[in-house]
Amino acid sequence: MLAGSSVVRGLARREFCLVLLRRMADLRPDLVAEALPRLGATRAEAHAAQTRWQGLQHSRRAPRGLALRTAVLGPAAQVADRRFGDLDLQVRRWPLPLWPHLSWEVLTGPGGSVLEEHLVRAPGSPVPRASAGRLLVWEHVLDDVVGLPGARGVDPGVVTRWEVELPGGVRARFVWGLLQQVSGPPGR
């Protein structure tokens, strides 16, 4: 489709979840295998969605930045202005069918450039608060953990991933902002 189009053929919220799952499969193939049937999808469909998304990312004719996310996800359910220094930013959130207690959040700058995007806690989520001794895989998000006392971010060197070190040697690994693994101190 052309850049001015409002919809991207072959991708919508379900397929976007498949794109997210593709990166999560690097760390948690077991959870991804359990999630695919909940979306009524196969591994081949997940691969096809990822291929389509990558094609759109590199196409000269596809929408860019926020326009691409909106073409795939539809209008955002929530939009809020955020000021960062002297820069006016916008935060947009979309519900996703696979994680009803989470939202996909996109932080954009001037002109709709995507500065950051990841899964965040949705309002009214029933997931209990995180603590260093209670981190729930595929339930807690990055924002739940980075605010814990003594938490320190570690750059894993991959755009879609984050790591957080907690006191006592606990390390939490995230993909697209969703907790994937928790490991304890060496020798544990």
C-alpha positions in Angstrom: 0.0 0.0 0.0 1.1 3.6 -0.5 2.4 5.8 2.3 -0.8 7.8 2.4 -3.0 4.8 3.0 -4.8 4.4 6.3 -4.5 0.6 6.6 -1.6 -1.8 6.0 -2.8 -5.0 4.3 -1.9 -8.2 6.1 -1.1 -6.7 9.4 -3.4 -5.7 12.3 -3.3 -6.1 16.1 -3.3 -9.9 16.1 -0.4 -10.0 13.6 1.4 -7.3 15.6 1.2 -9.6 18.6 2.8 -12.2 16.4 5.6 -9.8 15.5 6.3 -9.2 19.2 6.2 -12.9 20.0 8.9 -13.6 17.3 11.5 -11.6 19.4 10.2 -13.1 22.6 10.8 -16.6 21.2 14.5 -16.0 21.4 14.3 -16.2 25.2 11.0 -18.0 25.9 10.1 -20.3 23.1 7.9 -22.3 25.6 5.7 -19.3 26.4 5.5 -18.3 22.7 4.4 -21.8 21.8 1.6 -21.6 24.4 0.6 -18.2 23.2 0.2 -19.0 19.5 -3.0 -21.1 19.9 -4.6 -18.3 22.0 -4.2 -16.1 18.9 -5.4 -18.9 16.6 -2.0 -18.7 14.9 0.8 -21.1 13.8 4.5 -20.6 13.8 4.3 -20.1 10.0 1.9 -17.2 10.5 4.1 -15.7 13.1 7.1 -15.9 10.7 5.0 -14.4 7.9 3.9 -11.5 10.2 7.5 -10.8 11.1 8.6 -10.9 7.5 5.8 -8.5 6.5 6.7 -6.2 9.4 10.3 -6.2 8.4 9.4 -5.5 4.8 7.3 -2.5 5.9 10.2 -1.2 8.0 12.5 -1.2 4.9 10.0 -0.2 2.3 10.2 3.2 0.7 6.5 3.2 0.1 5.2 2.2 3.5 4.2 4.7 6.2 6.9 5.7 8.6 7.1 6.1 12.4 3.8 6.7 14.1 1.9 6.5 10.8 3.0 2.9 10.4 1.9 2.0 13.9 -1.4 3.7 13.4 -1.9 1.9 10.0 -1.3 -1.4 11.7 -2.9 -0.9 15.2 -5.6 1.6 14.3 -6.3 4.8 16.3 -4.8 4.8 19.8 -7.1 4.1 22.7 -5.2 6.7 24.8 -3.2 9.8 23.8 -1.4 12.1 26.2 1.0 14.9 25.9 4.3 14.7 27.8 6.9 17.4 28.2 10.6 16.3 28.4 12.8 19.4 28.9 11.8 21.7 26.1 10.5 19.0 23.9 6.8 18.2 23.5 6.2 14.5 23.1 3.1 12.3 22.8 2.3 9.0 24.4 -0.1 6.7 22.6 -1.4 3.4 23.9 -3.2 0.5 22.2 -4.8 -2.6 23.8 -3.5 -5.9 22.4 -5.5 -9.1 22.3 -2.8 -11.4 23.7 -2.2 -9.3 26.9 -5.4 -7.7 28.1 -3.7 -6.4 31.3 -1.1 -4.5 29.1 -1.0 -1.9 26.5 1.4 -1.1 23.6 2.9 2.3 24.3 4.6 4.4 21.7 6.4 7.6 22.6 6.7 10.0 19.7 8.5 13.2 19.0 8.0 16.0 16.5 6.7 14.8 13.2 5.6 11.4 14.5 9.1 10.0 14.9 9.0 7.0 17.2 11.4 7.5 20.1 10.5 4.4 22.2 7.9 1.7 22.2 7.1 -1.2 24.5 4.5 -3.0 26.6 3.3 -1.2 29.7 0.7 -1.9 32.4 -2.8 -1.1 31.4 -5.1 0.9 33.8 -6.9 -1.4 36.2 -4.5 -4.3 35.7 -5.0 -7.1 38.3 -1.3 -8.1 38.3 0.1 -7.6 41.8 2.9 -5.2 42.4 6.5 -6.3 41.6 9.1 -6.8 44.4 12.7 -8.1 44.2 11.4 -11.5 45.5 8.3 -11.6 43.3 8.7 -11.0 39.6 6.1 -12.6 37.4 7.2 -13.6 34.0 4.9 -12.5 31.2 3.0 -10.4 33.8 5.3 -7.7 35.0 6.7 -5.0 32.7 9.9 -2.9 32.7 8.2 0.0 34.5 7.1 -2.4 37.3 10.8 -3.4 38.0 12.9 -0.3 37.2 11.2 1.6 40.1 12.2 -1.0 42.7 14.7 0.0 45.3 18.3 -0.5 44.1 17.2 -1.4 40.5 19.8 -0.6 37.9 19.4 -0.8 34.2 21.9 -2.8 32.1 22.2 -2.3 28.4 22.0 -5.7 26.7 23.0 -4.1 23.3 19.7 -5.1 21.5 17.1 -2.6 20.7 14.1 -4.7 21.7 15.6 -5.9 25.0 16.2 -4.5 28.4 17.8 -5.9 31.6 17.5 -4.8 35.1 19.8 -5.8 38.0 18.4 -5.8 41.5 20.1 -6.0 44.8 21.3 -9.5 45.7 22.3 -10.4 42.1 18.8 -10.8 40.7 18.6 -10.0 37.0 15.4 -9.5 35.1 15.4 -9.7 31.3 12.7 -8.1 29.1 11.7 -8.2 25.5 9.5 -5.4 24.2 9.2 -4.3 27.9 7.6 -7.6 29.1 9.5 -9.7 31.7 10.8 -12.9 30.1 13.4 -14.3 32.6 14.5 -13.9 36.1 17.8 -15.2 37.3 19.3 -15.2 40.7 22.9 -14.6 41.9 25.6 -17.1 40.8 25.7 -20.3 42.9 22.0 -20.1 43.7 
